[in-house]
Amino acid sequence: MDSTEPPYDVADAALRVTWDSAGELPVVVANQFAVTLGLPSKRGNPDGIYLLVGHLAPPTVVGSAEDIRAFATSAGGKIDVSVHGKYLITRDRLQELVDTLASMAEKYDQAVAQAQAGEVRQ
């Protein structure tokens, strides 16, 4: 799932996976995630895993406690997530995503530890 993926062999040719077009897309903030199993097939196996990615900004409510209660009542007691994408992935691809995220979390933690130790030079 990253630039270290092996090439895909197709007949007598090997194709390298690239992410060149990623630079054309805007960066979108995501802080909300929902995951659910797909519907079962005739064999009873889920057809995959649905992953929804979105963002939730807390509402800006200025005023007294009464104003906040009035806002919550008028909103029906809910705040909608702005959904950016809905994806269906296979179990195998889910494992790749889990492994990739775990690896990136480890790299992030190492970078933070180095920065806090004053090892990162500007």
C-alpha positions as a LaTeX table, in Angstrom:
\begin{tabular}{lrrr}
\hline
Residue & $x$ (\AA) & $y$ (\AA) & $z$ (\AA) \\
\hline
Met1 & 0.00 & 0.00 & 0.00 \\
Asp2 & 2.99 & 2.27 & 0.00 \\
Ser3 & 5.87 & 2.94 & $-2.37$ \\
Thr4 & 7.60 & $-0.25$ & $-1.25$ \\
Glu5 & 4.96 & $-2.52$ & $-2.77$ \\
Pro6 & 6.41 & $-5.14$ & $-5.07$ \\
Pro7 & 5.73 & $-4.81$ & $-8.77$ \\
Tyr8 & 2.78 & $-6.67$ & $-10.21$ \\
Asp9 & 3.74 & $-9.33$ & $-12.74$ \\
Val10 & 1.52 & $-9.31$ & $-15.81$ \\
Ala11 & 2.40 & $-11.92$ & $-18.41$ \\
Asp12 & 6.02 & $-11.11$ & $-19.30$ \\
Ala13 & 5.99 & $-7.57$ & $-17.90$ \\
Ala14 & 6.32 & $-6.16$ & $-14.40$ \\
Leu15 & 4.38 & $-3.05$ & $-13.42$ \\
Arg16 & 5.54 & $-0.80$ & $-10.60$ \\
Val17 & 2.77 & 0.71 & $-8.46$ \\
Thr18 & 3.03 & 4.50 & $-8.22$ \\
Trp19 & 1.07 & 7.20 & $-6.43$ \\
Asp20 & 2.08 & 10.05 & $-8.78$ \\
Ser21 & $-1.44$ & 11.48 & $-9.11$ \\
Ala22 & $-1.81$ & 11.94 & $-5.32$ \\
Gly23 & $-0.25$ & 15.40 & $-5.56$ \\
Glu24 & $-3.23$ & 16.59 & $-7.59$ \\
Leu25 & $-5.70$ & 15.97 & $-4.76$ \\
Pro26 & $-6.43$ & 18.33 & $-1.88$ \\
Val27 & $-5.61$ & 17.28 & 1.67 \\
Val28 & $-8.86$ & 16.56 & 3.50 \\
Val29 & $-9.09$ & 16.42 & 7.29 \\
Ala30 & $-10.54$ & 13.20 & 8.67 \\
Asn31 & $-11.25$ & 12.58 & 12.34 \\
Gln32 & $-14.23$ & 10.23 & 12.20 \\
Phe33 & $-14.26$ & 6.63 & 11.00 \\
Ala34 & $-17.01$ & 4.04 & 10.80 \\
Val35 & $-16.44$ & 0.40 & 9.90 \\
Thr36 & $-19.04$ & $-2.30$ & 9.30 \\
Leu37 & $-19.18$ & $-5.71$ & 7.70 \\
Gly38 & $-20.75$ & $-6.11$ & 4.30 \\
Leu39 & $-23.82$ & $-8.25$ & 3.73 \\
Pro40 & $-23.28$ & $-12.00$ & 3.84 \\
Ser41 & $-23.02$ & $-13.96$ & 0.62 \\
Lys42 & $-24.91$ & $-17.21$ & 0.04 \\
Arg43 & $-22.07$ & $-18.98$ & 1.85 \\
Gly44 & $-22.56$ & $-16.67$ & 4.83 \\
Asn45 & $-19.30$ & $-14.76$ & 4.43 \\
Pro46 & $-19.43$ & $-10.96$ & 4.53 \\
Asp47 & $-18.77$ & $-9.52$ & 1.06 \\
Gly48 & $-16.13$ & $-7.23$ & 2.53 \\
Ile49 & $-15.61$ & $-4.44$ & 5.03 \\
Tyr50 & $-17.11$ & $-0.98$ & 4.58 \\
Leu51 & $-14.97$ & 1.91 & 5.75 \\
Leu52 & $-16.45$ & 5.40 & 5.97 \\
Val53 & $-14.12$ & 8.37 & 6.47 \\
Gly54 & $-15.32$ & 11.80 & 7.52 \\
His55 & $-14.84$ & 14.91 & 9.59 \\
Leu56 & $-16.74$ & 16.33 & 12.51 \\
Ala57 & $-16.14$ & 19.89 & 13.64 \\
Pro58 & $-17.78$ & 20.73 & 16.94 \\
Pro59 & $-20.52$ & 23.30 & 16.60 \\
Thr60 & $-19.70$ & 26.82 & 17.67 \\
Val61 & $-22.31$ & 27.70 & 20.23 \\
Val62 & $-21.77$ & 30.94 & 22.08 \\
Gly63 & $-23.95$ & 31.77 & 24.98 \\
Ser64 & $-25.29$ & 30.55 & 28.26 \\
Ala65 & $-25.92$ & 26.97 & 29.30 \\
Glu66 & $-29.54$ & 27.57 & 28.30 \\
Asp67 & $-28.43$ & 28.64 & 24.81 \\
Ile68 & $-26.38$ & 25.44 & 24.47 \\
Arg69 & $-29.34$ & 23.30 & 25.59 \\
Ala70 & $-31.59$ & 25.12 & 23.11 \\
Phe71 & $-29.10$ & 24.46 & 20.31 \\
Ala72 & $-28.87$ & 20.77 & 21.22 \\
Thr73 & $-32.65$ & 20.51 & 21.22 \\
Ser74 & $-33.00$ & 22.29 & 17.87 \\
Ala75 & $-30.35$ & 19.98 & 16.37 \\
Gly76 & $-32.33$ & 16.95 & 17.46 \\
Gly77 & $-29.56$ & 15.94 & 19.83 \\
Lys78 & $-27.21$ & 15.01 & 16.99 \\
Ile79 & $-24.36$ & 16.38 & 14.92 \\
Asp80 & $-23.82$ & 15.03 & 11.42 \\
Val81 & $-20.40$ & 13.87 & 10.23 \\
Ser82 & $-19.34$ & 15.27 & 6.87 \\
Val83 & $-18.58$ & 12.03 & 5.01 \\
His84 & $-15.64$ & 12.27 & 2.61 \\
Gly85 & $-15.61$ & 8.72 & 1.32 \\
Lys86 & $-17.13$ & 5.26 & 1.60 \\
Tyr87 & $-14.93$ & 2.32 & 0.69 \\
Leu88 & $-15.46$ & $-1.42$ & 0.37 \\
Ile89 & $-12.30$ & $-3.41$ & 0.98 \\
Thr90 & $-11.55$ & $-7.12$ & 1.12 \\
Arg91 & $-10.29$ & $-8.85$ & 4.24 \\
Asp92 & $-6.82$ & $-9.18$ & 2.70 \\
Arg93 & $-6.69$ & $-5.46$ & 1.88 \\
Leu94 & $-7.95$ & $-4.67$ & 5.39 \\
Gln95 & $-4.92$ & $-6.51$ & 6.80 \\
Glu96 & $-2.61$ & $-4.55$ & 4.50 \\
Leu97 & $-4.21$ & $-1.31$ & 5.71 \\
Val98 & $-3.87$ & $-2.34$ & 9.37 \\
Asp99 & $-0.20$ & $-3.26$ & 8.85 \\
Thr100 & 0.54 & $-0.04$ & 6.96 \\
Leu101 & $-1.14$ & 2.12 & 9.62 \\
Ala102 & 0.68 & 0.29 & 12.43 \\
Ser103 & 4.00 & 0.84 & 10.65 \\
Met104 & 3.24 & 4.53 & 10.13 \\
Ala105 & 2.18 & 4.95 & 13.77 \\
Glu106 & 5.54 & 3.51 & 14.82 \\
Lys107 & 7.43 & 5.86 & 12.47 \\
Tyr108 & 5.40 & 8.81 & 13.78 \\
Asp109 & 6.17 & 7.91 & 17.39 \\
Gln110 & 9.88 & 7.60 & 16.58 \\
Ala111 & 9.88 & 11.00 & 14.86 \\
Val112 & 8.15 & 12.60 & 17.86 \\
Ala113 & 10.62 & 10.99 & 20.26 \\
Gln114 & 13.54 & 12.31 & 18.18 \\
Ala115 & 12.03 & 15.79 & 18.04 \\
Gln116 & 11.46 & 15.84 & 21.78 \\
Ala117 & 15.00 & 14.69 & 22.37 \\
Gly118 & 16.27 & 17.60 & 20.28 \\
Glu119 & 17.67 & 15.31 & 17.61 \\
Val120 & 15.81 & 16.92 & 14.70 \\
Arg121 & 17.80 & 19.75 & 13.18 \\
Gln122 & 16.05 & 22.63 & 11.40 \\
\hline
\end{tabular}
